Amino acid sequence: MKKISYMLLAACTVLAAGCSKNTGVGGAAGEATPATIQANTQLAKDLKLGDPQDFEDAKRGFIARPNGKVLSADGTVLHDYDAYQFIEGQAPDTVNPSLWRHALLNAQMGLFKVTDGVYQLRGFDIANITLIEGKSGWIVVDALTSRESASAAMAFARKHLSDKPVTALIFTHSHADHFGGALGIITPEEVAKRKVPVLASAGFMEESTGENVMVGSAMGRRSMYQFGKNLERSAKGNVDTGLGKNVVYGAVGILAPTQLITKPTEELVLDGVRFVFHNVPGAEAPAEMTFAVPDKKLYGGAENLAMTMHNLLPVRGAKVRDALRWSEYMQQALDQLSDAEIYVGQHNWPIWGKARIAEFITMHRDVYKYTHDQTVRLLNAGLTPREIADKVILPKSLSSYFGTRGYYGDLRHNTKAVYQFYMGAYDGNPANLNPLPPQESAKHYLELIGGADKAVAAAQTAYDKGEYRWAAELLNQAVFGQPDHKGAKELLAKTYEQMGYMAEAATWRNSYLTAAAELRNGPPTKGISKSDVIEMLHQTPIERFLEAMAAGLNGPDAEGKDLKVNLVLTDTKESYVLWIENAVLHFKRAEPASDANATLTLTKPIFVKMIAGTAGVKDTLLSDDLKIGGSKMDLVRFFGLIDKAPGTFSIVTK
Ligand SMILES: [Zn+2]
């Protein structure tokens, strides 16, 4: 047993975009075509892009801006504060003008004073840190994605404000871009020594550590599309993500809360500041809470509110979110706001003024409810997801409001999410009940069309007319049906590029442009680096790993196999029996079975290292913390049945 590294249990999550190091993708991007320029020009005419209000808000209270780079311990550049400085002035032809406006707003980065005793650090990562001055130190709201970005942000705040200790840490919700940098804010030792309260809502720890272990590999891979991690930062590449500039993917960790908010509403005094927390689970995140600081007339909307329509179903994939509940939380927020005059979010910029805050929340309430209700109306009339996505258009009162336009989420994708929430992915048409896999049907289509050359010629005609959606559909058949056809790949790359240049949603733009780059250069060679999330994996319950391990068992290979392994964790005093039965891997918490083929005795840190694939021979065989009893061969056979999932699979090619 040299090195046991199996299926990626990479809690690399969500934001895992960043997990892979840049693999050099990024082909020769083309210019915008006349059709793209025309579409972008028309949109610019339809919107009041010159409205200065948001820019005043995004710049208000500016104190200082960081420069330079944030490096990891091994010298890798994790974040370049200056990477987006090309974003200024008028929208280039290659960026949707509404997205460009949003990208300009998110480019207003640095330390900002929100009101007396309240500050925000924006642009240090994809999310914000909100700092509230307590009697004796800083109450920190959220911790960014990584230890490196969080500690850089805090150091910046201390330099420009005051060097006070952290007196409380609040996690608004269970997504990694809000807790992953916890260890860069405060150490567990300090939390224990000074009894610093760490607050989160009920279910936070389970949701945050377990949420993406099961499908972390696929989600991480698809996140590369959503966030455009491997794209160059340029007017022909990544300009934004909608929620902020990009994820700073360094060392992801977590701190266990010392106190949970479990009631719908709870009041609490932290370091002399009165907080009112509202639990809002199951909308944007499974565990989430908003907060108010009444004495400062401040309302913090966590991430149910952002300066964009959010995702009911992220492009990277996730469990579908509940649009109706989300909308109901918005109504509750309106009822709970009382006399709040300042709104702060954990993404994007704040809003000042009672009426404007109420308008902002009302728009969010109604965008999600309109999306929900109109999708349901149309699905009850028999329309299918693709038809509904093309049919639902927001009323002017909603679509003209920038704060809910689709920069992160997209209306069309969200209608499909509502459909899926109620009806599942199947549209009810038996033609789609058992269709051929894409590559097989593509071959048939090509045969019928008369070959890939003809498909490409037809696609070229569509492309020249600006009919990109049709061109993409045709070319996708050509690329899947004849994977070695270079012309098909290149024209599909060009087509996706134009779709990216026209996309208002940053997540769509990133997806199209990543697709174009991968058509030209292939998928990345490196997937998620599991060692980045090791600190978080240490906090993950062992059952989550075992569930994910079972889901990595290669069924066909395991057929007829009868193996039983004891897993004994000496430090946590946990013991599990794992066995294969009917090509299914089962486990139960139990004393070691006497008839097991092998017994693996080790510590949880070693086990986590093995899971993360970072344990070498030294860590395992030579370690005093690991012992193997019974048959070593059987143990190797057992782990050999678990598939590896490096998270580098191809998406736009076969
Ligand atoms: Zn977030």
Residues whose N, C-alpha, C, O or C-beta is under 5 A from the ligand:
A	BS01	ZN	A127 H175 D177 E303
